[in-house]
Amino acid sequence: MTILTLCDVCMAQDNGFTTRFEISGLPDSTRFEVRIHDGANFSDCRFDTLYLVNGNAELHDVSKAKDPVRAYVFSDYGNISFFVQNGQTELVAGDKEDIEKETLRFEGAPWSQDIMAYNREIGTLTHELQEKSSNFGSMSDEERREYRELYEKVASLEKEFYLNHPNSWHTLAEMESYYMMEIPKDDLRKLYDQLLSEQRNSVYGQTIKRYLDVRTIEKGDSLKDFNIVAKDQNGDQFNLMEVKEPYILLDFSQLYCGPCKAAVKEMHEIKEKYADKVAFINFSSDDSEEEWQEMVKRDKITWPSLYDGGSKGTVCLKYNVNSYPSFFLFGPDRTLIDITIGYSKGMLDKYLSHFVK
């Protein structure tokens, strides 16, 4: 990847993209770490470095994807989220305070106005939620309550924004990545039907269509209809229907999820209490096998941990999983007894003691 400052004399490749940054109030040679997600999944990304000169810099490159893809700049002064696509030139402008408050100006690309509208209405709250999430494991009960309230507020605002902004690449990418499972399928189909042809045929549109076409699990459904056969952390094939314990607690998690890490800690503490009664099964929703294995190693998961395509794979779509951790409890007759989302300290022991007889 070629990263060039304005002081360099160059021409962007005809089939590439250009993103220009004009950020005042930052020292010369401020370092921006650039990450572009144009691979097969979100974790398949490219890194490089960009330096500001007199507040200006340009990013020239050729994307490996045909659709607009997410890119990020990380700096000591805040982060910038934007899109890149071959053939597009975009200006990102503002000052130091705009980076911190996510109020930068975007100009020149089909998604520019939508990004600005999103940042005005929701961006600051989303940033606050992300900051809180990284410290979830050490939160007090009151802090967790405030976190959940903020999460619900952000989720409500985001759903409203996306439904009111169809034909937006920003909406499309966000829906595919995070929120398509959090709105009724009838509403999602209406949004999908309003997409432009190139958006429906994009990787984002195709994932949404796959989700719309699958039957999603509900309480009372049989595991037989939603069985999981996938690779475990040792490379062996694992069949959920072959579990011997009367109850199965299926835990969907991700490497970078703070509440997931806290939940695993409690599982270690209570696993023996429910021995021969409950089978603890982890399912990784990470976007790469490397992240999955890193999570298994970090959290010392000794019970089965499964992987089959991550958050956009068939399993996560059928189980309607888009928040982490998500727990599915199956009973002795292998029907789905209950679904619960999220984690608070001591929750799992109370939860299992209520259902497991």
Secondary structure, DSSP 8 states (H G I E B T S, - for coil): --EE-TTS-----TTSEEEEEEEETS-TT-EEEEEE--SSSTT--EEEEEE-BTTEEEEEE--SSSS-EEEEEEETTEEEEEEE-TT-EEEEEEEHHHHHHT--EEESSTTHHHHHHHIIIIIHHHHHHHHHHTTGGG--HHHHHHHHHHHHHHHHHHHHHHHH-TT-HHHHHHIIIIIGGGS-HHHHHHHHHTS-HHHHTSHHHHHHHHHHHS----TT-BGGGG--EEEETTS-EEEGGG--SSEEEEEEE-TT-HHHHHHHHHHHHHTTTTTTTEEEEEEE--SSHHHHHHHHHHTT--S-EEESSGGGSHHHHHTT--SSSEEEEE-TT-BEEEEEE---TTHHHHHHHHH--
